[in-house]
């Protein structure tokens, strides 16, 4: 029986020049942080995960060292308990699945269900560019082979946001599916702007529906179950959300109250691969779509790709892409190779064990930091 021998957590910061002005953050990001979790067994295997900073997790390492790494259900339950008492610990869940795959000589997508090893990506933009600049982004996305593009709202005037959607639709016609992230579900710690109410969400939804938007994402606060339920009754456009929802009972409420058409939990942020593999099946059985939020580095993206392709599949999955400020080279700097879709937007997962990743140890060494939050 293999045994977990140690867990290592390191923090890194990649300098960003030019800075990345994330649409959901009033402060331009001048560094991109990454937390890397490595879990080792006594047979020479190492699993890798990434996600939140894991501050305070050292107090709980003893709950895993000495245990069988293949007892994934047990580990996921312990991590769920830890999340109640500390910060989100889900990078370790990802690392444990990666480790288990190496022990079993299986890719994670096979371990979670083997539904498929292919999934199609949509380009997820992250910057509030000018009207012309956003049209150019859409055209570049089409040329790159992506079938869909997500646009971020949050400009000083809502009319400017809506004008971007109209300009893109006029420029590309129906050759590109468009999603819109309203960014009302949560806020950065320093952002005190209040989320939309139901009336405003309905008004925006009706305008996006006229532009044939594929889905409307997070138009209300993540806990406004009644608002979401009423919104879905009032409009025809699919409603997406749940990227920062944490607890199983919250997802149960979202399902039972018929709040969402598209569920977007991220295994690096909520419930891990072990928890979301079950939720994905429930979501699809309820006639909904499961397609995670993936805005992190390449390790987090890979974990969600394996989870989704292997369990239930999805029409599209998020692929953060908005060069030059948000290139795949920046996004995937912890890895030796960037993740890239093919000319039609498909990503094919290999038969390599675990997540099939290889760390760029030299780059990680050069970006070592004591801080794992945005600077």
C-alpha positions as CSV (number, residue, x, y, z in Angstrom):
1,X,0.0,0.0,0.0
2,X,1.5,3.4,-0.9
3,X,1.7,6.0,1.8
4,X,1.8,9.8,1.8
5,X,5.1,10.9,3.1
6,X,5.0,14.7,2.8
7,X,3.2,17.7,1.4
8,X,5.1,20.8,0.2
9,X,3.5,24.2,-0.5
10,X,5.4,26.9,-2.4
11,X,4.3,30.4,-3.5
12,X,5.3,32.2,-6.7
13,X,4.8,35.6,-8.4
14,X,5.3,36.3,-12.1
15,X,6.0,40.0,-12.8
16,X,3.5,41.4,-15.4
17,X,4.7,44.2,-17.7
18,X,2.5,45.5,-19.1
19,X,0.1,45.0,-16.2
20,X,-3.1,43.0,-16.6
21,X,-6.2,45.2,-15.9
22,X,-8.7,42.5,-15.0
23,X,-12.2,43.5,-15.7
24,X,-13.4,42.3,-12.3
25,X,-10.6,44.1,-10.3
26,X,-10.3,47.9,-10.1
27,X,-6.6,47.5,-9.4
28,X,-4.4,46.5,-12.4
29,X,-2.4,43.3,-11.6
30,X,1.3,43.8,-11.8
31,X,2.1,40.2,-10.6
32,X,0.5,36.9,-11.2
33,X,0.6,34.7,-8.1
34,X,0.6,30.9,-8.1
35,X,0.5,28.4,-5.2
36,X,2.0,25.0,-6.0
37,X,1.1,22.0,-3.9
38,X,3.3,18.9,-4.2
39,X,2.3,15.6,-2.4
40,X,4.7,12.7,-2.3
41,X,4.3,9.0,-1.6
42,X,6.9,6.4,-0.4
43,X,7.1,4.9,-3.9
44,X,8.7,8.0,-5.5
45,X,5.5,9.5,-7.0
46,X,4.7,13.2,-6.8
47,X,1.2,14.8,-7.4
48,X,0.8,18.5,-8.2
49,X,-2.1,20.9,-7.6
50,X,-2.6,24.6,-7.6
51,X,-5.2,27.1,-6.6
52,X,-5.7,29.2,-3.4
53,X,-2.9,30.3,-1.2
54,X,-3.3,27.5,1.4
55,X,-2.4,29.8,4.2
56,X,-2.8,28.0,7.5
57,X,-2.9,24.5,6.0
58,X,0.3,23.4,7.7
59,X,-1.8,22.8,10.8
60,X,-3.6,20.0,9.0
61,X,-0.8,18.3,7.1
62,X,-0.7,15.5,9.8
63,X,-4.2,14.5,8.7
64,X,-2.8,13.2,5.4
65,X,0.8,12.2,6.0
66,X,0.9,8.4,6.7
67,X,-2.4,7.7,4.9
68,X,-3.0,5.9,1.6
69,X,-3.1,8.5,-1.2
70,X,-5.7,6.4,-3.0
71,X,-8.3,6.9,-0.3
72,X,-9.6,9.9,-2.3
73,X,-13.1,9.9,-0.8
74,X,-11.7,10.2,2.7
75,X,-9.3,12.9,1.7
76,X,-12.0,15.0,0.1
77,X,-14.2,14.7,3.2
78,X,-11.3,15.9,5.4
79,X,-10.6,18.8,3.0
80,X,-14.3,19.8,3.2
81,X,-14.0,19.9,7.0
82,X,-10.8,22.0,6.8
83,X,-12.5,24.5,4.5
84,X,-15.0,25.2,7.2
85,X,-12.3,26.0,9.6
86,X,-9.7,27.6,7.3
87,X,-9.2,28.8,3.7
88,X,-10.0,26.8,0.5
89,X,-7.7,23.8,0.5
90,X,-8.7,22.3,-2.8
91,X,-5.2,22.5,-4.5
92,X,-4.4,19.4,-2.4
93,X,-7.4,17.5,-3.8
94,X,-6.1,18.2,-7.3
95,X,-2.6,17.1,-6.3
96,X,-4.0,13.9,-4.7
97,X,-5.9,13.0,-8.0
98,X,-2.7,13.7,-9.9
99,X,-0.8,11.4,-7.6
100,X,-3.4,8.7,-7.7
101,X,-3.3,8.7,-11.5
102,X,0.4,8.2,-11.5
103,X,0.2,5.3,-9.0
104,X,-2.6,3.7,-11.0
105,X,-1.0,4.6,-14.4
106,X,-4.3,6.3,-15.5
107,X,-5.1,9.8,-16.6
108,X,-7.6,11.6,-14.4
109,X,-10.2,11.9,-17.2
110,X,-10.4,8.1,-17.2
111,X,-10.5,7.9,-13.4
112,X,-13.5,10.2,-13.1
113,X,-15.6,8.4,-15.6
114,X,-13.9,8.2,-19.1
115,X,-16.7,10.0,-20.8
116,X,-14.3,11.6,-23.2
117,X,-10.8,13.0,-23.6
118,X,-11.8,15.9,-25.8
119,X,-13.6,19.1,-25.0
120,X,-14.1,22.3,-27.0
121,X,-12.8,25.6,-25.5
122,X,-14.3,29.1,-25.6
123,X,-12.0,32.1,-25.4
124,X,-12.6,34.0,-22.2
125,X,-11.5,37.6,-22.4
126,X,-10.6,39.6,-19.3
127,X,-10.0,43.2,-20.3
128,X,-12.3,46.2,-20.9
129,X,-10.9,47.3,-24.2
130,X,-12.3,50.0,-26.4
131,X,-15.2,49.3,-28.8
132,X,-12.8,48.8,-31.7
133,X,-10.4,46.8,-29.5
134,X,-13.1,44.4,-28.5
135,X,-14.2,43.9,-32.1
136,X,-10.5,43.1,-32.9
137,X,-10.4,40.6,-30.0
138,X,-13.5,38.8,-31.4
139,X,-12.0,38.7,-34.9
140,X,-8.7,37.3,-33.6
141,X,-10.6,34.7,-31.5
142,X,-12.4,33.5,-34.7
143,X,-9.2,33.4,-36.6
144,X,-7.6,31.3,-33.9
145,X,-10.4,28.8,-34.2
146,X,-12.4,29.4,-31.1
147,X,-16.2,28.8,-31.5
148,X,-17.2,31.2,-28.8
149,X,-16.1,34.3,-26.8
150,X,-16.9,35.5,-23.3
151,X,-17.1,39.3,-22.8
152,X,-16.8,40.9,-19.4
153,X,-19.1,43.7,-18.2
154,X,-18.2,46.2,-15.5
155,X,-17.4,49.4,-17.4
156,X,-18.4,52.7,-15.7
157,X,-21.5,52.9,-17.9
158,X,-23.7,49.8,-18.5
159,X,-24.5,51.3,-21.9
160,X,-20.8,51.0,-22.9
161,X,-20.9,47.3,-22.0
162,X,-24.0,46.7,-24.1
163,X,-22.5,48.7,-27.0
164,X,-19.5,46.2,-27.0
165,X,-21.9,43.3,-27.4
166,X,-23.7,45.0,-30.3
167,X,-20.5,46.0,-32.0
168,X,-19.1,42.5,-31.9
169,X,-22.3,41.0,-33.1
170,X,-22.5,43.4,-36.0
171,X,-18.9,42.6,-36.9
172,X,-18.9,38.8,-36.7
173,X,-22.5,38.0,-37.3
174,X,-23.6,34.6,-36.0
175,X,-20.2,33.0,-36.8
176,X,-19.2,33.3,-33.1
177,X,-21.2,32.4,-30.0
178,X,-21.0,35.2,-27.3
179,X,-21.3,34.8,-23.6
180,X,-21.5,37.7,-21.2
181,X,-20.1,37.7,-17.6
182,X,-22.0,40.4,-15.7
183,X,-19.6,40.1,-12.7
184,X,-22.3,40.5,-10.1
185,X,-21.8,37.3,-8.1
186,X,-18.8,38.4,-5.9
187,X,-16.4,41.2,-5.3
188,X,-12.7,41.7,-4.7
189,X,-12.0,42.6,-1.0
190,X,-11.6,46.3,-1.7
191,X,-14.6,46.6,-4.1
192,X,-17.7,47.7,-2.3
193,X,-20.0,48.2,-5.4
194,X,-23.4,46.7,-4.8
195,X,-24.7,44.0,-7.1
196,X,-27.6,44.4,-9.5
197,X,-31.1,43.8,-8.3
198,X,-33.7,41.6,-10.2
199,X,-35.2,44.5,-12.1
200,X,-31.8,45.5,-13.6
201,X,-30.9,41.9,-14.3
202,X,-34.1,41.4,-16.2
203,X,-33.6,44.5,-18.3
204,X,-30.0,43.6,-19.2
205,X,-31.1,40.0,-20.0
206,X,-33.7,41.2,-22.4
207,X,-31.2,43.3,-24.3
208,X,-28.6,40.4,-24.4
209,X,-31.3,38.1,-25.6
210,X,-31.9,40.4,-28.6
211,X,-28.2,40.0,-29.4
212,X,-28.5,36.2,-29.3
213,X,-26.1,35.8,-26.4
214,X,-25.4,32.2,-25.6
215,X,-25.6,32.7,-21.8
216,X,-25.7,35.5,-19.2
217,X,-23.3,34.8,-16.4
218,X,-23.6,36.0,-12.7
219,X,-26.2,38.7,-13.2
220,X,-27.1,38.6,-9.4
221,X,-25.3,38.0,-6.2
222,X,-24.4,34.3,-5.8
223,X,-26.7,33.9,-2.8
224,X,-29.8,35.5,-4.3
225,X,-31.6,32.2,-5.0
226,X,-35.0,33.9,-5.1
227,X,-33.8,36.5,-7.6
228,X,-32.2,33.9,-9.8
229,X,-35.3,31.8,-9.8
230,X,-37.5,34.8,-10.8
231,X,-35.0,35.9,-13.4
232,X,-35.2,32.5,-15.2
233,X,-39.0,32.7,-15.2
234,X,-38.8,36.2,-16.7
235,X,-36.4,35.7,-19.6
236,X,-35.4,33.1,-22.2
237,X,-31.6,33.6,-22.2
238,X,-29.7,30.8,-20.3
239,X,-28.4,31.9,-16.9
240,X,-25.0,30.8,-15.7
241,X,-23.3,31.0,-12.3
242,X,-21.8,29.2,-9.3
243,X,-18.1,29.8,-9.9
244,X,-17.5,30.9,-6.3
245,X,-20.2,28.8,-4.6
246,X,-18.6,26.5,-2.1
247,X,-20.8,24.2,-0.2
248,X,-22.8,21.1,-1.5
249,X,-26.0,22.4,0.1
250,X,-25.7,25.7,-1.8
251,X,-25.6,23.8,-5.1
252,X,-28.5,21.7,-3.9
253,X,-30.5,25.0,-3.4
254,X,-29.5,26.2,-6.8
255,X,-30.7,23.0,-8.4
256,X,-33.9,22.6,-6.4
257,X,-34.9,26.2,-6.9
258,X,-34.2,26.0,-10.6
259,X,-31.8,29.0,-10.4
260,X,-29.3,28.3,-13.2
261,X,-29.1,26.7,-16.6
262,X,-25.3,26.5,-16.5
263,X,-23.3,25.5,-13.4
264,X,-19.7,26.7,-13.2
265,X,-18.0,25.5,-10.0
266,X,-14.2,25.3,-10.3
267,X,-12.5,22.3,-8.7
268,X,-9.6,24.5,-7.6
269,X,-12.1,26.7,-5.6
270,X,-15.0,24.5,-4.7
271,X,-15.3,20.8,-3.5
272,X,-12.3,19.6,-5.5
273,X,-12.4,17.0,-8.3
274,X,-13.7,14.4,-5.8
275,X,-16.8,16.5,-4.9
276,X,-17.5,18.0,-8.3
277,X,-17.5,14.7,-10.2
278,X,-20.7,13.8,-8.4
279,X,-22.2,17.2,-8.7
280,X,-21.5,17.2,-12.5
281,X,-23.6,14.1,-12.9
282,X,-26.5,15.5,-10.9
283,X,-26.4,18.8,-12.8
284,X,-26.6,17.0,-16.2
285,X,-29.3,14.6,-14.9
286,X,-31.4,17.7,-14.0
287,X,-31.1,18.9,-17.6
288,X,-28.5,21.6,-16.9
289,X,-25.0,22.2,-18.2
290,X,-21.9,21.7,-16.2
291,X,-18.9,23.7,-17.4
292,X,-16.4,25.1,-14.8
293,X,-14.9,28.5,-14.3
294,X,-11.2,28.1,-15.0
295,X,-9.6,31.4,-14.5
296,X,-6.2,30.4,-13.0
297,X,-3.0,29.0,-14.2
298,X,-2.5,26.0,-16.4
299,X,-2.6,23.5,-13.6
300,X,-6.1,24.6,-12.5
301,X,-7.2,24.6,-16.1
302,X,-6.0,21.1,-16.7
303,X,-7.7,19.8,-13.5
304,X,-11.1,21.3,-14.7
305,X,-10.5,19.9,-18.3
306,X,-10.0,16.4,-16.9
307,X,-12.9,16.7,-14.5
308,X,-15.4,17.9,-17.2
309,X,-14.4,15.9,-20.2
310,X,-14.1,12.7,-18.1
311,X,-17.5,13.0,-16.3
312,X,-20.2,14.6,-18.4
313,X,-18.6,16.7,-21.2
314,X,-19.8,20.2,-22.0
315,X,-20.6,22.2,-25.2
316,X,-17.8,24.6,-24.3
317,X,-15.3,25.1,-21.4
318,X,-13.6,28.3,-20.4
319,X,-10.1,29.0,-21.8
320,X,-8.6,32.3,-20.4
321,X,-7.2,34.1,-23.4
322,X,-6.7,37.8,-24.0
323,X,-3.2,38.5,-25.4
324,X,-0.9,40.2,-25.0
325,X,-1.8,41.1,-21.4
326,X,-3.2,37.6,-20.8
327,X,-1.3,35.2,-23.0
328,X,-1.0,31.4,-22.5
329,X,2.7,31.9,-21.7
330,X,1.7,34.2,-18.8
331,X,-1.2,32.0,-17.6
332,X,0.8,28.7,-17.7
333,X,4.1,29.9,-16.4
334,X,4.4,27.1,-13.8
335,X,4.3,24.5,-16.7
336,X,7.0,23.5,-19.2
337,X,4.4,23.6,-22.0
338,X,1.4,25.9,-22.4
339,X,-2.0,24.5,-23.0
340,X,-3.3,25.2,-26.5
341,X,-6.5,24.2,-28.4
342,X,-6.3,23.0,-32.0
343,X,-7.4,25.0,-35.0
344,X,-11.1,24.3,-34.3
345,X,-10.9,25.1,-30.6
346,X,-10.7,21.5,-29.3
347,X,-8.4,20.4,-26.5
348,X,-7.5,16.7,-26.4
349,X,-6.2,15.2,-23.2
350,X,-3.5,12.5,-23.4
351,X,-3.1,9.1,-21.8
352,X,-0.3,10.3,-19.6
353,X,-1.0,9.4,-16.0
354,X,-2.6,11.8,-13.6
355,X,-3.0,15.3,-15.1
356,X,-0.2,14.7,-17.5
357,X,1.6,17.9,-16.6
358,X,5.3,18.8,-16.2
359,X,6.4,21.7,-14.0
360,X,8.9,24.3,-15.2
361,X,11.1,24.0,-12.1
362,X,13.5,26.7,-13.3
363,X,10.7,29.2,-13.7
364,X,9.2,28.3,-10.4
365,X,12.6,28.8,-8.7
366,X,13.0,32.2,-10.3
367,X,9.5,33.4,-9.2
368,X,9.6,32.1,-5.6
369,X,7.8,34.4,-3.3
370,X,6.5,34.6,0.3
371,X,3.2,36.1,-0.9
372,X,0.5,34.2,-2.8
373,X,-2.1,36.9,-3.3
374,X,-2.3,39.6,-5.9
375,X,0.2,42.4,-5.6
